[in-house]
């Protein structure tokens, strides 16, 4: 009778011990699996908070017995709670369910798998958004560079025009920078004609997936015009990062 009472008390205390261990144990317990030497050493290392050593021991237990659901369960708990490795934890939880589909804690394990998958999905979604934002940033940088080149071209033309018509802008900077493009005829007292506006110098850096036709449409050009501005361009062999000249207008 005394032995029965003691056994009953031990069974009542078992759930509390399992909760304190950090991860609920599966039930019914596969005694043969948990008596394996590497598995026992893994449990000892968990108690000593040697989690790296525990992972190594449970993995060796799987080498001895690949069908050890208990070892998979212990590894899943470690990778979820100690290693913060959601993907590996999901793998071991799923292996445990495959080996013990009727385990009493199967529903709890499924909830853990669902929560871990949601965490992984958040990480993947964040990566996609960040990559998209990076591509948009690069596009804006390239557009800003191109606009700056156009502004500088027009500014130089404006200064030349002011110098040739003797109508400088503010201050004395314009006359010093302006250079006459042609000399007038002293005999007829004819002033030199202003030089025509230079063609806008524009370039385009080829991005992944772009074709010559796509680039031409982007700038409102005919494909022939783009080819004429880039004699060495091979439309079917564009390289990512290749720089193309963009003519001001389509002929």
N, C-alpha and C positions, 0 to 999 in steps of 0.2 A: 504493500500500500504506500509506504514511504517513497519507494522508487517511482511509482506512478505519479504521485504529487510533484516530485522533483522534475520529472520529465515534462509534465504539463506546464510548470512554471518556466522551464527552459523554452518551450514552444511559444509562450506568450512574450518572452523577452526577445525572441529572434527578430520580429519586424522592426523593433526599435534599433537593434544593432545594425540592421541592414540600412535603415534610413541614415543613421549616423555615418555610415561608410561613404556617403556622397552620391550613391547611385543605387536604386532599388535592384535587388538581385532577382533573377528569373525564378519562377516556381512552376512546376516542381524542379528541384535542382538535380542535374545529372551528376550523380556522385562520382562516377568513374572519371568524368572529365575534370572535375575539381580536385581529384586526388593526384592528378599528374604533377610531377615534380616542378616543372617550369611554371605551371599555373599556380601552385602553392607559393612559389618564390615571388611571382607577380603580386599576389595578395599581400605578402609580407612587405614588399617594396612600396605598395600603395599606402600601407599603414605607416611606413617610415617616411612618406611624402617624397619618395624617390620615384617620380612619375616617369622619367625617361627610362630608368631601369625597369619599371613595371611594364612599360610598353614593350621593351625588348623581351622580357620573360613571356608575356602573353603571345607575342609573335612566334617565339620558339615553341610554345605550346601548340600553336596552329601548325607548325612544321611537323610536329610529332603526330598530331591528329587534326587534319584539315576540316573535319566535321565537328569540331568542338564549338558548339553554340555558346557555351559559357565564356570561352576565350574571346569570341567575337563580341559578346555583350560587354565584357570588361574593357576591351579596346574602344568600343563605341563610346562608352562613358568617359574614358580618359581623353579621347580626341575631342569630345564635345565640351567637357568641363575644364580640362587642364591644358590642352594643346590649342584650343580655339581653331580646330581644323574641321569645318563643317562637312566638307566633301568626304573626308575619310571616315568621319563619324557616321554619315549616312550609309556609306558602303558597309560598315560592320553591323549597323542596325539591320540593314536589309538582309545580310547574310544570316544574322541571328533569326529573323522571322522566317527565312526559308528553311532553316534547320529545325526551328521549333514553331511552326505555324499556330499551334494550339496553346502556346505559353499563356499563363494567366496575365502576364503584363504586356501581351501583344498590342492591345489598344493604346497603352501608354507609350510604347515604343513607336507606334505609328504617329502619334501626336508629336513626338520628338522629331521624327523624320520630316513631318510637314513644317514644323517651325524652322528647322535647319535649312530646308529648301527655300523657304521665304527669305531667310537671311542671305542665301546665295543669290537669289533673284535680285535683291536690292543692290548687291555689289555689281552684278552684271549690268543692270540698268544704269547705274552711275557711270560705269565705264563707257557705255554708248553715248551718253549725254556729253561727257567730257571730250570724247573724240570728235563729236559733231561740233562742239564749241571751238575746238582747236582748229578744225578745217575752216570754220567761218572766220576765225581770227586771222588765219593766214591769207584768206581771200581779201579781207579788209586791208591788211598790210600791203598786199600787192596793188590793190586799187588805189590806195593812198599814194604809193610810190609813183604810179602812172600819172595820177593827177598832178603831183608835184612836178613831174617832168614837163607836162603840158603848160603849167603855170610859168615855169622857168623859160620855156620856149617863147611864149607870148610876151613875157617881160622883156626878153632880149630884143624881140622884134619891135616892141613899143619904143624902146630906147633908140634903136637904129632909125625908126621913123621920125622921132622927135629931132634927132641930130640932122637928118637930111632935109627937114623942112624948117630948121632953125627955130623950133618951138620946144625948148627943153621943158621938162617937168619941174617939180619943186627943187630948189637948191641948185647947186652947181655940179651935181654928180652926173646927171644925164649928159651934158656936153662932153665930159671927159671920157665917158664910156662909149658914146656914139662914134661910129666910124662911117664915113660916107661910102656908099657902095659904088658910086660912079662919079667921075669928074665932069663938070659942065663944060660947055664950049665957050672959051673966053671971047672968041671972035664975034659970036652972035649973042653973047651975054645970056645964053640959055642955061638955066639951072639944071643940075643933075636930077634925073628922075629917081624917085624913091625906089629902092629895091623891092621886089614882090615879097609877100609874106612867105616865110619858109614853111615847108610841109611839116606837119606835126610829127615829131618822133615818138612813136608809141611802140611798145613791145608787149608781148604776152608770154607768160611762162606756162608751158603745157602741163596740165594736171592729169592725173590718172584717169583713163577712160575717155579723154577728149580726142576728137578727130579733127581733121582740117576743116571739114564741112561745118562742124559744130562751132569751131572758133570763128569761121567766116560769118556765120549767122549771128554770133554774139556781137560782132562789131558792125553788122549791117553791110557786109562786103560780099562780093561774088567770089567764088572759089578761085577763079582765074586771077583776080586782083591779089589775093593772098599769095598765090603761087608766084606772081610776078615780083612781089616784094621780097620773096624768099626763094631765090633760084635754086638753092641747094636742098630745099625742103622735099622730103619724100612723104606725100600725104598718107600712105599706108604704113609708114614706119616711124611715126612720131614717137619721141621718147619723153617720158615724164621728166620735167625739169628743163626741157629744151626751150630756148628763147626764140620767138618769132617776131619779125617786124610787122607792124600793122599799118598799112597805108592810110592816109587821111580820108580818102574817098575811093569809092569803087569806080574803075574806069568804065 
